[in-house]
Amino acid sequence: MKNVWARVREYGAAVLAGAFGVLWFLLGHGDRTLNPRQVDWLMVGDWSTHLVGWLFFRNEPLRFPLGAIPSLAYPLGTTVGFTDSTPLVSLLLRPLAGLLPFPFQYVGLWFVLCFFLQGFVGSRLTALFTSQRPAQLLGGMLFALAPVLLWRLGHESLCAHWLLLGMLWVNLRDWPEASAARRAVAVTFLLVGLSATIHPYLSVMTLGLGVAALARLRWVDRTLSWRGLGLALAGLVALLLALFWLFGYLGTRTPSGIEGFGDVSSDLLTLVNPMEWSRLLPTWPTARGQYEGFGYLGAGVLLLLALGVGSAVVLRVMRRSEGTPGWKRAVPLAVCCLVLGVYALSARVTFHGQPVMDLQPLYQPVMRYVEPFRSSGRFIWPLHYALLTGALALVLGAWRRRPWVGTGLLALVVGVQVFDLGQALVKDRFPSQPWNRLHSAEWQRMKDDYRHLALFPPQLHDGNGRGCPWPGAGAPFSPMFAYQAAALGMTFNSAYLARVDPEGAKAYCTALQQEAERGEFQPDTVYVVHPAYLAPFLRHPEAVVCGALDGHAVCVSSTKESAFRRGLELRRILARP
């Protein structure tokens, strides 16, 4: 019983900090996301691709690569990694697909988990600098209040910032002997492996922080041998590459690189630029695309940094501070975070939104390795959290002899941070909106006689527009038809993906256009045709039947008799004389 109570005392502050993180998320309208049957708020922007990827994957048998979805972006196929559907969660839920209702979304519960772990791990990180439970709670609350976490709600798999906090904990915790060092290496492998199953960007960040931890164990603590260092480094890289291959990021026809490195970066002012998210500080100009490089610390954390530095200087001058012991252990971590922060600036360094330095010659020799991570601005996150951690260490270390002062300062800082970000919290992030305009019962009849639902022309491309050419204004809302196809167990030929095989996509789109021009229409396919591209179908009335369904031009081959075809004949679209 005593052990249980000791555990409660040890982790109580962390659990409360995690609970605060969940509350902070719910106050930002997060309660709208918790119903797993409610998907209306997801059918917009990138979220729609994440949801559609999962809805198709749940219909698929497990195959290699893990997370493969051959029925989406058909006939090329894709993976849950390239739909950003949080591969780890998708794989864990796949065996339960037969028991889960349709639709079913896990994004809201994933948000809750991420905010809880953000506060929990942040509190445990704070516990490295103080034994005071209230201070540990307040420190965890500050991590849960991190603006960069709230900013990433538009991309749920990138909300797993607790992985970064976990690596900071590994870097800063005491590992006094060889056996402890081995445990540190094991935790590093665990976090790097987990990150590779969640998002590639997070895995590269955790790998960098893991290398910093290994460097500290070897050169600062000297608890890791040279042989151990070499094996650990090789093992981490091998683990990451193996998981990338296993999940289809590597080793397929889909290229991992994408153009645009330098367009999606951080500005030199990113740590103090609230981008209209602050009640206290002004917004500074940024270049186009630098929303991905958002790194605002918050007025509370900036105050904490000032208090930490000021307290340390004053108490040092008055010789009342013991200093912060073990500062050398933070050197590899600091170097790593600074390097990642410089990478966040990309090849075109900007200040106040204006270019001030061109590092293109520096990156050009390694561009093939850089392009897969073109959204370099995201790499500001480790530096963001390192500064917050450093500020906590300074304040709590400076007031070690008077812990109530440090706790009081943290309470003040948390209050300032909450007030500063209140404007961001009230933003309407998860509005439910009408998106499904396929009301006719005729759509359900496709299931019995057709295997494929195809947009014509296909909307198959990545974030840079590589793939099929965009068909222009009036194009059908692709996620709406993808949702319908997934509900009926059909394939779908369109998708907006993180990466696409551009040559394969172009070849497919060209072949589909040529088939239509020749009057060749697949008997197991339902075509939803863009109004501007209907002419090839209407030129071949002997080969195809086209009708209007819910305001969309829908065509099927005349070679197959079906109830769906008969319904289209009643709504037939005829060529104008």
N, C-alpha and C positions, 0 to 999 in steps of 0.2 A: 504493500500500500504506500509505503514511503517513496518507493521508486516511481510509482504512478504520479504521486503528488509532485515529485521533483521534476518529472517530465512536463507536467502541466505548467509548473512555474517557469521551466526553461523555454517552452514553446508557446506559452500563453500569449505573450506580446506579439509573436509572429502570426498566430491565428487571428488575433484581433486586427492586426495590420492588413491581413488578407481580407478579412470581412469588410474593413473600410474600403479596400480596393473595389470589392464587389458593389458596395453602396455607392461609391463614386461613379461607377459605370452605370448603375441603375438610375441615378439622379440625372444622368445625361440621356434620358429616354431609353436606356438599355432594356427596360422591362418589356418593351415592344418586341424584343428579339427572342424572348424565352420560350414562346410557344413553338414547339418543333413542327407543328402543322401549318404555321403561318409563314408564307414565303413572299407575300406581296412586297414587303420592304426590300427583299433581295433582288427583285427583277428590275434592276437598274444598274448601269455602269458595269464595273468589274465584278461586282457581286453576282450578277446574273450568270457570268461564265463560271464562277466558282460553284454556284448551285447546280447549274446544268451538268457540269463535269461529274459531280457526285451522283445526280439522278441517273445518268447513263451508266456510270461505273457500277452502281448497285445492281444493274441488270446483267452484268458481265460475269462469266466464270473467271476465277483467278488464273492468270497466265503470266508469262514473261514478256516484257518487263512488268514488275509489280505495278499495279495501277493502270495497266493498259486499258484503253477504251477504243476498240476498233470500230464501234458503232457510231461514234461522234467524229465529225470531220471526215465522214466516210467518203471515199474508200481509203483515204490515207490513214485515218485513225490518229489518236493522240494518247495522252496519259493524264492522270490526275495531277501530276507535277506541272504539266504545261497548261492545265486549266486552273492552277493555283487552288486546288480543292483540299489543301492540307492533307497530303498523302497519309500521314500517320493515322489521323482520325478516320479517313475513308477506309483504310485497310482494317482498322479495328472494328468498324461497323459493318463491313461487307458480309461477314458470316451471319449477321442478324437481319440482312436485307429482307428475307422472306417473312420476318415477324414485324418489320417496321411498316407503318402506313405510308401511303403515297398521297401527297408529298411529305417528305420528312427532311428537316434541315437541322444541322447541329451547330451552325455558326454562332447563334446566340449563347449556347452553353459553352462553346469554346471561348468566347469573349469573357464569360464569367470566370472560367478556369484561369485564363491568362491574367486577369486583374487580381484574382485571389493570390496566385503564385507570385505576381509582381510585388504585392505587399508583404507576403510571407517571406520570400527570399530576401527582399530589401531589409526586412527587420533582422533576419539572421546576419546579413552583411553588416548592419549597424552594430550588432552585438559584438563584433570584433573589436569595437572601440569603447564599449561601455558595458557594465554589468547592470546598469539601471534599466528596469523594465519599462518605465514610462518613456525613457529616451529611445529604447529599441522600438517601441510602438510608434513614436513620432517619426523616427527615421524610416520605418517601413511605409508609413503614410506618405512621406515625401516621395518615395519611389513610386508608389501607386498614383501620385499626382503628376508624374512626369508628363509634360505636354507632348513629348514625342510618342508616347504610348496612345494617348487619346487621338492624336493626329492619324495614327495608322489604322483606325477602325474601318477605313474603307478597304483594307486588305488584311483579312483576318489572320492568315497564316503568318504575316509579319508582326503580329501582336505578341509573339512569344518572346518578349524582351527579358523574361525571367531567365532564359538561357544565358544571356549576357551577364545578368547579375550573378548567376551561379558561377560563371567563370571569373568574375571579379572576386567572389568569395574564395575560390580556389587560389587565386593569386595572392590574396592578402592574409589568409589564415596561417596559423603556425603549423608547420610540418617538421617537427624538430629532429626526427630520426629517420633512418632508411625505410622502416616499415610504414611510417606515416607518409613518406614521399610516395611509396607505392600506392597508397590509398588515394593520394592526390592525383596520380596518373590515372587510376581507375575511374575516378569521378570525371576527369577530363575526357577520357574516352567515352564515357556515358553521355556527357553533354554534347560532345561533337557528333556522336552517332545519332542522338535524338534530333539535333538540329538539322541533320541531313535528311531526315524523314519529314521535316516540317517545311523548310524553305532553304534553297541554296544560298541565298544571301546571308542568312543567319549562320549557316554552317561555315562559311568562310570567315565570318567575324569570330565565331567561337574557336575555329582552328587557330586564328592569329592570337587570340587570348590564351589558348592552350599552349602555343609555342612560348609565349611570354612566361607562363607558369613553369614550364620545363626549364627555361633559361634561369629562372630564379632558383629553382631547386638545385640546379647544377652549379651556378656561379656564386650565388649569394648564400644559400643554406648549406651547399655542398653535401646534400643528403642523397643526391642522384649521381650515379657513376656515369662516366663517359659512355660506357656500353649501354647503360640504361637510357641515357639521353638519345643515343642513336636509334635504339630499338623503338623508343616511344615516338620519336619524330617519324620514323618510317611507318610505324603502325598507324599513327593518326592519318597520315596522307593516304596510306593504303585503304584504311577504313572509309575515308571520305570518297575516294575514287570508286571503291567497290559499291558503296551505297548509291552513288550517282549512276553507276552502270546498272545496278539492280532496279532502280526506279526509272530508268529510261532517259535520264538527262544526258548520258553519254552512250556511245555505241549504236545509235540509231541514225537514220537518214536525216533526222531533224537537226540542223546545226545549232550548237549551243550559243554561238555568238550572234550579236545583232548590232547594227550600226547605231550611232548616236551617242557614243561616249563623249562627254563634255557638255551635253545638252541637259542632262538631268542631274545636277550637281548641287553642292552647298555654296553659299556665299560666305565670304570672310566674316560677315556680321551675323551669321546664322544663329549663334548661341545667344544673341541679345535681340534678335529680330522676331517679334511675336506674330508677324503676318496677320494682324488684326485679331489676335487671340488674347490680347491683354487689355485690362482696364487701366493699367498704370503706365505702360511704356508705349512709345510711338512705333509705328510700322515703318520699316525702311524698304526702299525699292529692291526688287530682285529681278533677275533675268527670267525669261520664259522657261518653264520646266523645272525651276528650282524649288517647287513645292515638295519634291521628293527629298530635298536636302534640308527640310525643316529640322532645326535643332534647338529651338528656344528652351532655355533653362527654366524660365519662370521668374517673376520678380522675387518670390520667396527664396529660391535657391541662389539667385544673384546676391540677395541680402545675406544669405548664409555664407557665401564665399567671402564677402566683405567682412562679416563678423569674424569668420575663422581666421583670415589673414590678420585682421586688426587685433584680435585677442592674442594670437600667437606672438605678434610683434611686441605688444604692450607688456604682456606677462614675461616675455623673454628679457625685455629691457629691465623690468622690475625684478627679474630673477626669481619669479614665483612659479614658473612653469617647469615641469620635468621634461618638456619636449615630447615629441612623438617618437616612441622607440621603434626600431626596426624599419626606418624609412627606406633603407636600401632595398628591402624586399619589393618595394613598389616601383623601382627603377625600370625593370623590364616591362612591367605593365604600362607605365607612363610612356615609354618609347613606343610600344605597340599601339596604344591609343592615339598618339600623335601621328604615327605613320598612317593609320587608318583615317584620321582626320584630314591629313594632307591629300590622301586618295579621294576623300569626299569632295574636295575642291575641284577634282578632275584636271584635264589638260588645259582648260580655259578658266583661269582663276579670276573671280570677280569680286569687286568690293562695291557695295551700295548698288549692285546690279550691273556695274560697268566692268568690262574686262580690264585687268591690270597686269596680267602675266600669261604668257603662252608657254605651256610645258609640253606641247605636242612632240618636239624632238625627243624628250625624255621617255615618253610612252610609246612612240612609234615602233621601236624594236620588239616590244612585248604586247602589241595591240591585240593579237589573237587570243592572248590570255586575259586581257582586260575587257574585251567586248562582251563576254557572257555576263559581266557585271557592270553594264553601262550606266545603271541608275546609281552612280557612285555616291550621290548625296546621302544615301542610307547609311553609309559607313561613318557618319558623324555620331551615330548612337553610342558606340563604346566610349568615345571621348565625352559625350554628354553625361553618361552615367559615371565615368571616372571622376569628372569634376564634382558631381554631386557627392560621390563617396569621399573624395578628398576634402570637401568642405565639411562634411560630417566629422571626419577624422580630426581636422584642425580644431573645430569648436569643442568637440568632446575631449580631445587631448589637452587643449589649453586649459579647460576647466575641470581637469580630473580631480583636483583636490576640493573643488566645490561643485559637485555634480548637479546640484539643484540649479546652478546658474546655466549650465549647458542645457539642461532639460527645459528650463524656461525660455532660453533663446530658440530652441527647436520648436516649442509651442508657438512662439511669435512668428517664426518663419512659416510654419504650416498654415497659420491664419492668413498671412500675407499671400501665400501661394494659392490658397482656396479663393480668396477675394480676387486676385489677379486673373485667375482662369475661369471665374464665374461666367464671363461672357461667352467663353468657348463651350462651357458645359450646357448652356441652354439652347445651343444650336439644334435644329430639328434634323437629326441624323438618320432616323429610321422611319420616314413617313411611309405609310401604306398608300399605294396609288394603284388605280386601275391599269392593268397591263394586258390581261387576257381578254381579247376581243373575239375569240373563237367560240361563239355561243351556239352555233348550229350543232344539232345532234348528229349531223351527217359525218362529222369528223371521226366519230367513234367507229364508223363502218369501215374505215381504212384497215383496221387491225386484222380483219378476217382474210383479206385478199391481197394485201400489199406489205412489202418488207421495208421499203425505203421511202422516206420523205425528203424531197430535194427542193431547195430554193434554186430558181433559175433567174439570173446567174447566181452561183454560189457566193455566199459571204464568208470567205475562208481566208483569214489573214492574221497577222500578229500586230503588236503595238506600233510597229513602223509601217504598217500597211503592206508588208511583203506577203505575197500569195496571189489570190485572185483580185483583179481590179475591182474597185468599189463601184457598184452599179449605179450610184447616184441617187438623187432625191426620189422619194416615193418607194424606196426599198422596203420590203416587209420587215417587221421587227423580228429579227432572227431568234432571240431567246424564247419568244412566245411559241414559235413553231418547234424549237428544240424541246421545250417542255412538253408539248403535245406528243412529239415522237417518243420521248422517254416514257411518258405515261402509257403509251400503246405498245411499247417494246419494239419500236421501229428504229432504223438507223436514220441519221441526219447528216447532210453533207456540208454543213456550215458551222463555223465557230470562230470566236475571237480568242486567240491563244497567246500565251507568253512567247512561244516559239512555234514556228511552222516550217515545214520543208517547202521553201518558196518555189523551187523548180517543179517538185511534185504537184504542188497546188496549181501552178500555172498550166501544167500539162493536163491535169484533170479538167480544169475549167475550159481550156481550149477544146479538148475532146468532147465535152458535153455540148458546147456550142456547135461543133461540127456535126454531131449526131442530130441535133435539132434541125440544122439546116438541111440535112439529108432526109428528114422525116423519119428518123429512127428513134423510137421511144420505148424504153424498157417496160415490159408488161407488169413488173412487180414494183414500179415506182410511181409515186404521186408527186407531180411537179407543181410548186407554187411559183408563179411566174410574175416577175416585175412587169408592170404595165408597158414600159418602154421596150421590152424585149419579147413581146407576145407574137410579133409578126411571123417568125419561123413556125410556130405552132398553128397559127391560123392558115398558113399556106398549105397545110397538109391535113385537111379535114377528114380524109380517108384513113389517116393513121392515128389520129388523136382526137379526144373529146375534151373540150375546155368549157368550164362553167364558172359562174360567179358564186363564191361561197364566203359569207361574212365580209363581202367587199374585196375579196382577193380572187385573182384569176388562178384557177386550179385545173390542171390537165392530167389525163391518164391515157394510156395507150388504148386504142379501140380494139386491139386484138384480144383483150381479156374482158369477159363478161363478169360484172360484179354489181352489187347493190349500190356501191359508192359511185360507180360509173353511171348507173341509171339516174341517181340523184343529180349528177352533173348535167346530164342530158336535159333535165327539166329546167336547168338554169343556163342553158348553152350560150356561149359567147360566139357570135358569128363574125366573120370577116366583113369589113365595110366594103361595099361595092366601089 
